[in-house]
Amino acid sequence: MTDRKKGFNSTVLHSDREGKPEHGVLHKPIHPSVAYAYEDARELAGVFQNKRKGFAYGRQNNPTIEALAQKVTKLEQGLGTVIFATGMAGIGSTLLALLRQGDHIVSSAFLFGNTNSLFNTFRELGIEVTFIDATDVANVESAIQDNTRLVFVETIANPVTQVVDLVAIGDLCEARNLVYFVDNTMTSPWLFLPKTAKASLVTNSLTKTIGGHGNALAGSVTDTGLFDWTTYPNIYDTYKNLDPSQWGITQIRKKGLRDFGAALAPEAAHHISVGSDTLSLRLDKACANAQAIAEFCQAHPKVRRVFYPGLPNHPQHERAKTLFRHFGALLSIELDNAIDCFDFLNKLELVLSSSHLGDNRTLAIPVAHTIYYEMGAERRASMGIADSMIRLSVGIEDTKDLLADFEQALAG
Ligand SMILES: *Cc1c(COP(=O)(O)O)cnc(C)c1O
């Protein structure tokens, strides 16, 4: 094929056939082999020494996983990607690979609950974390210290849907030479490319919208190529014999994936890869449904508040409009005080009570009682999470059926 730059969908659909596809296959085959043999033992040594491409042991890479990594790299328009067993494995392993005792990171205070929990563990290990309201770059700037290495944010926060000041923080990180690590899970590369906001590293929980079918866990970390790793103090000498563009991603693969060992199974990579074929179609539909539900709930007298960036009264609506293709498939609502949130959830017939997000099916969860229970009332209040808040991860059902379900559950 000619090297013309293809659109998003053509890129996803034909990614597996690049290079020399085995037997002309359309999908990259599932390779279960853990180990690889070489006719010339020098080749094996070359793989270990990062002097030639190849596979050595399944914990570091595998042809099926590598095909998925290349697909994610293309979607994020990055330099390279490391695939992990889960999204959390990607975030945790990467940060442990890049940070040392005495380092400091600045993080959005509005975070996926388990990332918040992980960052609290980092504090116990001697890595300082400052949580700030990242909807305003000024808060990031005033949190930066001499030992700050990295800024971590999510594109749209969950469950209150704050939209981070992504571009201004990218400019700040560039000016202060900090690694800018963006969790793109809520938007995916179909709605937003963090590289356009100067992200250094992008993580996606592939478990969510990219896989989309709730049948496999996986995570990715992509180096966008924008950060100059020769200026980063924590790169180990052993990786400095490589092309400098590879220093960061190699340290993430070796010190992160290899040493912590959270490798994805090739069968799961196949599921994620097949799911990603329809990412844009699914997300277009889910975002349209989310907008319709948000507008319906906003107009309903029994719903007190609706949090969705697609509503004109959302505090960052204008920002979301300029940054994202659509406003996302996740919204939260607060019901009227007279309604018990569990009764409401039990009345829903089509919408399922479930913790997942980014699925084809619409899922609802009372966040304070479940996914944000462990963090405690005080931290929940600081994140704007009310006890009656229900998070909705909107799927691709028929719009009229979803609206009818909300209507009947709120009636009476
Ligand atoms: C789910 C999620 C993760 C973690 O992904 P897993 O694959 O479940 O480990 C990280 N960040 C965000 C924003 C998420 O929604």
The ligand as an SDF file (V2000), in Angstrom:
LIG
                    3D

 15 15  0  0  0  0  0  0  0  0999 V2000
  -10.7780    1.8830   34.4050 C   0  0  0  0  0  0  0  0  0  0  0  0
   -9.8390    3.0120   34.4140 C   0  0  0  0  0  0  0  0  0  0  0  0
   -8.4810    2.7910   34.6810 C   0  0  0  0  0  0  0  0  0  0  0  0
   -7.9190    1.4410   35.0210 C   0  0  0  0  0  0  0  0  0  0  0  0
   -8.1330    0.5170   34.0230 O   0  0  0  0  0  0  0  0  0  0  0  0
   -8.2230   -1.0830   34.3050 P   0  0  0  0  0  0  0  0  0  0  0  0
   -8.0790   -1.6490   32.9420 O   0  0  0  0  0  0  0  0  0  0  0  0
   -9.5700   -1.3380   34.9200 O   0  0  0  0  0  0  0  0  0  0  0  0
   -7.1160   -1.4160   35.2320 O   0  0  0  0  0  0  0  0  0  0  0  0
   -7.6370    3.8940   34.6650 C   0  0  0  0  0  0  0  0  0  0  0  0
   -8.0890    5.1280   34.4110 N   0  0  0  0  0  0  0  0  0  0  0  0
   -9.3930    5.3660   34.1600 C   0  0  0  0  0  0  0  0  0  0  0  0
   -9.8370    6.7610   33.8790 C   0  0  0  0  0  0  0  0  0  0  0  0
  -10.3140    4.3220   34.1600 C   0  0  0  0  0  0  0  0  0  0  0  0
  -11.6030    4.5610   33.9220 O   0  0  0  0  0  0  0  0  0  0  0  0
  1  2  1  0
  2  3  1  0
  2 14  2  0
  3  4  1  0
  3 10  2  0
  4  5  1  0
  5  6  1  0
  6  7  2  0
  6  8  1  0
  6  9  1  0
 10 11  1  0
 11 12  2  0
 12 13  1  0
 12 14  1  0
 14 15  1  0
M  END
$$$$
